[in-house]
Every structure is written in structure tokens, then in C-alpha cells.
Amino acid sequence: MPRDAHELSLSEVSEGLRQLAFNEHTLHALQQKFSDVRTLLDAHVVGRVSRLDRGWSTILMSAAGEPVRTRNIGADVAVGDWVVLSDDFERVEHVVARQSSLTRRVSSDVVRAESHTVAANMDTVLVVQAADTEPNLRRIERELVLGFDSGAMPVVVFNKCDELSDVDVALMLHNVQPVLAGVHAYAVSAKTGAGLDQLRAYTYKYESETPQTIAMLGASGVGKSTLINALVGHEVQRTGEVREGDSRGRHTTTASELVPLANGGWLLDTPGLRVVSLWMSSNGIERAFADVFDASNNCKFRDCKHENEPSCGVHAAVASGAFSADRVANMKTLVAEEVTLEKQQVEYARTQDKRGVRKTSTD
């Protein structure tokens, strides 16, 4: 069957865009929205958001060219997004459908909760932890849910491993295995460079010469800024001094930013997350707690709550040491948060409809 004259292959896209990690997904999404993507690309109005600052987007039109700054008027834009600009480069006209997005709840209002996308179009999410403190297994579980829900693949990274002995590093990696849900975990040191080559493998596919995008998720003080500087090869993030008393670095990153890596890949840095609040999960909880869900298949009752019911497969798995009761309790907490949020959103939408505030579709 002959190809449509307007249809492009990825090899026909400019090298400047492909070096920004423009991929098959982005090309397909553009072709689903626009009838003549070739003309669109020839007009050089397609670019990638590299930074957001108080209503302004910084947009890269190629890997080597000068960026464009434009207003975010009426556009829900995130760092990492692919966008189509107006001919005069004054505004974002279209945000290309995302391959993945790292989204979290930002509003403390229990009714008018809102989501915020902190990074878009990444292939891998690095869930960064500090190795110089006891691993917070419950936080790792939460961040893995965020990672899985993003549509990218999460990878757990323990930074500051130079402060531990090899024996302690091995013990730490062993102790966190029960909560990793099959994802890879690496012990690295941004200070000495140990283990960083393992992370660089996620930033570029050398066999196909394809740049990849990684996002970095982690709380303040885990050494993200130092890790970014180490991966980039020079200082692009100011690192905070260490606080007295807990050996934790101060929070230094204030805005999400797309950072180029020396090997051709890209890194999406996101502000430190002091509180990991979930948005409505798609299948992140099921994937992060796959072992618990598998055990629930052995429950006698289909509606088992894994509390006091007889012949509970989850309780049997806990008793056998397959996973801990704390892991089950955390899963229940996350599920309850999701259910509560869904109810709040339904109630808020109903209230808005009664007031005639919420827009309805005219299609």
C-alpha cells in the first residue's frame, strides 16, 4: 500500500529535532493531529520545552540552536513537552500528546485537589534515595507508584554510597529488594563517580543512536543536584551545603529543567518532593504491589479486604514471609487515598455542574 505523500518516517525528521529525543511516538502523535506534518516541521515551529518560569516557556527548536521564550497563555505545558508554536513564535498553539508524564497532587484542598505535571516525555524515571540514611521503604513504594503511573520505567538509585562500606551497600540493596517490584536498583556515588555508567546506559541507546530522556524524582537532600552535575559533566545545578545534624543537603532546585547530557541524552530535573502525594493512579499501585495483588488471587472471597476474612491469600503470604504486613498496610493506604480523591473529584464536578461553572462538551 503506497504511503501518503504527507506521511513522514522518523529518518526524514531533522537531525536537530531527533537529537532532542524526538521519537516515533512524537511523530505519530503529530500525524494524528495535523494533516501535513512535513510542512509543519519545515516551518520550524515544533520544539521541546526545556524550562518553565512564571508563565514563560523556554523552548528548544533543535539540540544546538538558540532557544525561544514564549508565553504560556492558555496552554497546559510541562517541561519535556513537545509543542507547536505560532508562526511568530509568540505562543504555544498545541501541546503534542505525551508519551509519559510524571504527575502528582499539589493542592492541599481536600475537595478542589489539582494535579501538576512536573515532567513529560521521559523514557525512565530515576527514583533517587540517599544511601547514608535508613531506606524509607514506604516512600520508595509511593515513588514507584508515581513512576509506574507516569508511563515510563522507574529505576531506583541510591546516591551517596561512598559513605558506606561495600558490605553495607550490599546489605542495603538486599534489604530493599522486597519493595522494588522487579525494577532495577543501583548504588552510586555522584561524589566519586562510582556506578554512574550504569545510569548513563539509560540516557542513550547506542545500538540505534537514539537519545533517551530520564527524569529524576526524589526528596530534598538526596543529592539530586550533585548527581545531575556528575551525569552532565559540569555544574548545572547549584548544590546546597550540608545541614548540621542529619548530613542532608539543603533543597536547591526550584524549577523543572531539561538538561543535555554529554552522551547525547537528556535529563529532566524536578523540584525535590517533600511530600509524595499521589494523583489518581492508573495501574501504578497494581504494578508497584504486584506481589500483593498476586497473593490476593488465592483469597477465598473475591471481595476480601485482607483484614479478618478466613482463607485470605494475602495474610497467608505475610505469614510465609513473602512480604511484610507493613507493605500491605501501605498498599491499603495508597488505595484509600486514590478512592478518596476520586470521590472528591466526582463531588467537586457535581457541585460545579450545579453552579453552571463546569464546561460541557459541545461535540
C-alpha positions as CSV (number, residue, x, y, z in Angstrom):
1,M,0.0,0.0,0.0
2,P,1.6,3.3,-1.0
3,R,2.4,5.8,1.8
4,D,0.5,9.1,2.0
5,A,2.6,11.9,0.4
6,H,2.3,13.9,3.6
7,E,3.3,11.0,5.9
8,L,6.9,11.0,7.2
9,S,9.3,8.4,8.6
10,L,11.4,9.3,11.6
11,S,14.5,9.3,9.4
12,E,13.0,12.3,7.5
13,V,12.8,14.4,10.6
14,S,15.7,16.8,11.0
15,E,18.7,15.7,13.0
16,G,18.3,18.7,15.2
17,L,14.9,17.5,16.4
18,R,15.9,13.9,16.7
19,Q,18.8,14.9,18.9
20,L,16.2,16.4,21.2
21,A,14.8,12.8,21.6
22,F,12.1,13.3,19.0
23,N,10.9,9.8,18.5
24,E,8.3,7.6,16.8
25,H,5.7,8.4,19.4
26,T,6.0,12.1,18.9
27,L,5.9,11.8,15.2
28,H,2.8,9.6,15.3
29,A,1.1,12.0,17.7
30,L,1.7,14.9,15.4
31,Q,0.5,13.0,12.4
32,Q,-2.7,12.1,14.3
33,K,-3.4,15.8,14.9
34,F,-2.1,17.5,11.8
35,S,-2.7,16.5,8.1
36,D,0.7,17.9,6.9
37,V,3.4,17.4,9.4
38,R,6.1,17.8,6.8
39,T,5.1,21.4,6.2
40,L,4.9,21.9,9.9
41,L,8.4,20.7,10.5
42,D,9.7,22.7,7.5
43,A,8.3,25.8,9.2
44,H,10.5,25.1,12.2
45,V,7.6,25.7,14.7
46,V,8.0,22.3,16.5
47,G,10.1,22.3,19.6
48,R,10.6,20.9,23.1
49,V,10.0,22.7,26.4
50,S,13.3,22.9,28.4
51,R,12.2,25.2,31.3
52,L,9.2,27.0,32.8
53,D,9.5,30.3,34.6
54,R,6.4,32.1,35.9
55,G,4.3,31.8,32.8
56,W,7.1,31.7,30.3
57,S,8.4,28.6,28.4
58,T,11.9,28.2,27.2
59,I,11.7,26.0,24.1
60,L,14.5,24.3,22.2
61,M,13.9,24.2,18.4
62,S,17.0,22.0,17.9
63,A,19.7,20.5,20.0
64,A,22.2,23.1,19.0
65,G,20.2,26.2,18.2
66,E,19.2,29.1,20.3
67,P,16.1,28.5,22.5
68,V,12.9,30.5,22.1
69,R,11.0,32.1,25.0
70,T,7.2,32.3,24.7
71,R,4.2,32.9,27.0
72,N,2.2,30.0,28.4
73,I,-1.2,31.6,27.6
74,G,-4.0,29.0,27.9
75,A,-1.6,26.1,27.4
76,D,-1.1,23.3,30.0
77,V,2.7,22.9,29.4
78,A,5.2,20.8,31.3
79,V,9.0,20.6,30.9
80,G,9.8,17.9,28.4
81,D,6.7,18.6,26.3
82,W,6.8,18.8,22.6
83,V,4.9,21.8,21.4
84,V,3.8,23.6,18.2
85,L,4.3,27.3,18.2
86,S,2.5,30.0,16.3
87,D,4.3,31.3,13.2
88,D,5.5,34.4,15.1
89,F,6.8,32.2,18.0
90,E,4.7,34.3,20.4
91,R,2.6,31.5,21.8
92,V,2.1,27.7,22.2
93,E,-0.6,26.6,19.8
94,H,-0.6,22.9,20.6
95,V,0.9,20.5,23.1
96,V,1.7,17.2,21.5
97,A,0.1,14.1,23.2
98,R,2.6,12.9,25.8
99,Q,4.4,9.6,25.8
100,S,4.6,9.7,29.5
101,S,4.1,12.3,32.3
102,L,5.1,12.5,35.9
103,T,2.1,13.8,37.7
104,R,1.4,14.5,41.4
105,R,-1.2,16.1,43.6
106,V,-0.3,19.6,44.6
107,S,-3.4,21.1,46.2
108,S,-3.9,20.7,49.9
109,D,-7.6,21.5,49.5
110,V,-9.4,18.2,50.2
111,V,-12.2,19.0,47.7
112,R,-10.5,21.1,45.0
113,A,-7.5,18.9,44.6
114,E,-5.5,19.6,41.5
115,S,-2.8,17.7,39.6
116,H,0.5,19.1,38.4
117,T,2.7,17.5,35.7
118,V,6.3,18.1,36.6
119,A,7.9,16.3,33.7
120,A,6.8,14.9,30.3
121,N,8.0,12.5,27.6
122,M,10.7,10.6,29.6
123,D,11.7,7.0,29.0
124,T,13.0,6.3,32.5
125,V,12.3,7.8,36.0
126,L,15.2,7.6,38.4
127,V,13.8,7.3,41.9
128,V,16.7,8.7,43.9
129,Q,17.3,7.9,47.6
130,A,20.1,8.7,49.9
131,A,22.2,5.7,51.0
132,D,23.6,7.5,54.1
133,T,20.2,7.1,55.9
134,E,18.0,4.1,56.6
135,P,16.0,3.4,53.4
136,N,12.4,4.6,53.7
137,L,10.6,1.6,52.2
138,R,7.2,3.2,52.3
139,R,8.4,6.3,50.5
140,I,10.1,4.1,47.8
141,E,6.8,2.3,47.3
142,R,5.0,5.6,46.9
143,E,7.5,6.9,44.4
144,L,7.4,3.7,42.4
145,V,3.7,4.1,42.1
146,L,4.3,7.6,40.7
147,G,7.0,6.2,38.4
148,F,4.8,3.4,37.0
149,D,1.8,5.7,36.6
150,S,4.0,8.1,34.5
151,G,4.1,5.6,31.7
152,A,7.9,5.5,31.9
153,M,10.0,2.8,33.6
154,P,11.2,3.5,37.1
155,V,14.7,2.7,38.3
156,V,15.8,3.1,42.0
157,V,19.1,4.9,42.6
158,F,20.8,5.0,46.0
159,N,23.2,8.0,45.9
160,K,26.0,8.8,48.5
161,C,27.2,5.2,48.6
162,D,30.7,6.4,49.1
163,E,29.8,6.9,52.7
164,L,29.1,3.2,53.2
165,S,31.3,0.1,53.1
166,D,30.8,-2.4,50.3
167,V,29.3,-4.8,52.8
168,D,26.7,-2.2,54.0
169,V,25.9,-1.3,50.3
170,A,25.2,-4.9,49.5
171,L,23.1,-5.3,52.7
172,M,21.1,-2.2,51.8
173,L,20.4,-3.4,48.3
174,H,19.3,-6.8,49.7
175,N,17.0,-5.2,52.3
176,V,15.1,-3.1,49.7
177,Q,14.5,-6.0,47.2
178,P,11.1,-6.9,48.7
179,V,9.7,-3.4,47.7
180,L,11.3,-3.0,44.3
181,A,8.6,-4.7,42.3
182,G,11.1,-6.1,39.8
183,V,12.7,-2.8,38.9
184,H,16.5,-2.4,38.8
185,A,18.3,-0.7,41.7
186,Y,21.8,0.8,41.6
187,A,24.2,2.1,44.3
188,V,26.1,5.1,43.0
189,S,28.2,8.0,44.2
190,A,27.9,11.3,42.5
191,K,30.9,12.4,44.5
192,T,33.3,9.7,43.3
193,G,31.6,8.7,40.1
194,A,31.1,5.1,41.1
195,G,28.2,3.4,39.4
196,L,27.3,6.3,37.1
197,D,28.0,4.4,33.9
198,Q,25.1,2.1,34.8
199,L,22.8,5.2,34.8
200,R,24.2,6.6,31.6
201,A,23.1,3.4,29.8
202,Y,19.5,4.7,30.3
203,T,20.2,8.0,28.6
204,Y,21.2,6.8,25.1
205,K,20.6,3.7,23.0
206,Y,23.9,3.3,21.3
207,E,22.8,0.4,19.0
208,S,20.2,2.7,17.4
209,E,21.9,6.0,18.1
210,T,18.7,7.2,19.8
211,P,18.8,9.8,22.6
212,Q,16.7,9.0,25.7
213,T,15.2,11.2,28.3
214,I,15.4,10.4,32.0
215,A,13.5,12.1,34.8
216,M,14.8,12.4,38.4
217,L,12.4,12.1,41.3
218,G,13.5,12.4,44.9
219,A,13.1,14.3,48.1
220,S,15.2,17.3,49.1
221,G,18.6,16.4,50.3
222,V,19.2,13.1,48.5
223,G,21.9,14.6,46.3
224,K,20.0,15.1,43.1
225,S,21.7,18.3,42.2
226,T,25.2,16.7,42.7
227,L,24.1,13.7,40.8
228,I,22.9,15.8,37.9
229,N,26.2,17.7,37.8
230,A,28.1,14.4,37.8
231,L,26.0,13.0,34.9
232,V,26.3,16.2,32.9
233,G,30.0,16.6,33.5
234,H,29.9,20.1,34.8
235,E,27.9,22.2,37.2
236,V,24.4,23.0,36.0
237,Q,22.7,22.8,39.4
238,R,23.9,24.6,42.5
239,T,24.4,22.2,45.3
240,G,23.3,23.0,48.8
241,E,25.5,23.0,51.9
242,V,25.0,20.0,54.2
243,R,22.8,20.7,57.2
244,E,24.2,20.1,60.6
245,G,22.7,17.1,62.5
246,D,21.4,15.0,59.7
247,S,24.0,15.1,56.9
248,R,21.3,16.1,54.4
249,G,21.9,18.6,51.7
250,R,19.6,21.6,51.6
251,H,17.0,21.8,48.9
252,T,18.5,23.8,45.9
253,T,16.4,23.1,42.8
254,T,13.4,25.5,42.3
255,A,12.2,24.8,38.8
256,S,12.0,21.8,36.5
257,E,14.5,21.9,33.7
258,L,15.5,19.8,30.7
259,V,19.3,19.3,30.8
260,P,21.5,18.0,28.0
261,L,23.9,15.1,28.9
262,A,27.4,14.7,27.4
263,N,26.5,11.4,25.7
264,G,23.5,13.0,23.8
265,G,20.7,12.0,26.2
266,W,18.5,14.4,28.2
267,L,17.7,14.7,31.9
268,L,14.5,16.2,33.3
269,D,15.3,17.6,36.8
270,T,12.3,18.1,39.0
271,P,12.0,20.0,42.3
272,G,12.5,18.0,45.5
273,L,9.3,16.4,46.7
274,R,8.9,17.0,50.4
275,V,5.6,15.2,50.5
276,V,4.8,12.5,48.0
277,S,1.1,13.0,47.2
278,L,-0.4,10.7,44.6
279,W,-2.8,11.8,41.9
280,M,-5.4,9.3,40.6
281,S,-3.5,6.1,39.8
282,S,-3.9,4.2,36.6
283,N,-2.1,0.9,37.2
284,G,0.8,2.2,39.3
285,I,-0.5,0.6,42.5
286,E,-1.1,-2.7,40.9
287,R,2.4,-2.7,39.4
288,A,4.2,-1.5,42.5
289,F,2.5,-4.1,44.6
290,A,2.2,-6.9,42.1
291,D,3.2,-9.5,44.7
292,V,0.4,-8.5,47.0
293,F,-2.1,-8.5,44.1
294,D,-0.9,-11.9,43.0
295,A,-1.4,-13.2,46.5
296,S,-4.9,-11.9,46.6
297,N,-5.8,-14.3,43.8
298,N,-5.6,-17.0,46.4
299,C,-8.2,-15.4,48.7
300,K,-11.3,-17.5,49.3
301,F,-13.6,-14.5,48.8
302,R,-13.4,-12.3,45.7
303,D,-14.2,-9.2,47.8
304,C,-11.7,-10.0,50.5
305,K,-10.4,-6.9,52.3
306,H,-7.4,-8.7,53.7
307,E,-8.4,-8.0,57.2
308,N,-10.2,-10.7,59.3
309,E,-11.6,-12.8,56.5
310,P,-10.9,-16.6,56.6
311,S,-8.6,-18.1,53.9
312,C,-7.0,-14.8,53.0
313,G,-4.2,-15.3,50.5
314,V,-2.6,-12.1,51.5
315,H,-2.5,-13.0,55.1
316,A,-1.1,-16.4,54.2
317,A,1.7,-14.7,52.1
318,V,2.6,-12.4,55.1
319,A,2.7,-15.4,57.4
320,S,5.1,-17.2,55.0
321,G,7.4,-14.2,54.8
322,A,6.7,-13.4,51.1
323,F,6.2,-9.7,52.1
324,S,5.6,-7.7,55.3
325,A,2.4,-6.6,56.9
326,D,3.7,-3.1,56.7
327,R,3.8,-3.4,52.9
328,V,0.2,-4.5,52.8
329,A,-0.8,-1.6,55.1
330,N,1.0,0.9,52.9
331,M,-0.8,-0.5,49.8
332,K,-4.1,-0.1,51.6
333,T,-3.2,3.5,52.5
334,L,-2.4,4.3,48.9
335,V,-5.6,2.6,47.6
336,A,-7.6,4.5,50.2
337,E,-6.0,7.8,49.1
338,E,-6.9,7.1,45.5
339,V,-10.5,6.2,46.3
340,T,-11.0,9.3,48.5
341,L,-9.5,11.5,45.8
342,E,-11.8,10.0,43.1
343,K,-14.9,10.7,45.4
344,Q,-13.7,14.2,46.0
345,Q,-13.3,14.9,42.3
346,V,-16.8,13.5,41.5
347,E,-18.3,15.6,44.2
348,Y,-16.5,18.7,43.0
349,A,-17.6,18.1,39.4
350,R,-21.2,17.7,40.6
351,T,-21.0,21.0,42.5
352,Q,-19.6,22.8,39.5
353,D,-22.3,21.4,37.3
354,K,-25.0,22.6,39.7
355,R,-23.5,26.1,39.6
356,G,-23.2,26.0,35.9
357,V,-19.4,26.6,36.1
358,R,-18.0,23.5,34.6
359,K,-17.7,23.5,30.8
360,T,-19.5,20.7,29.0
361,S,-18.6,19.2,25.6
362,T,-20.3,20.6,22.5
363,D,-19.2,17.6,20.4
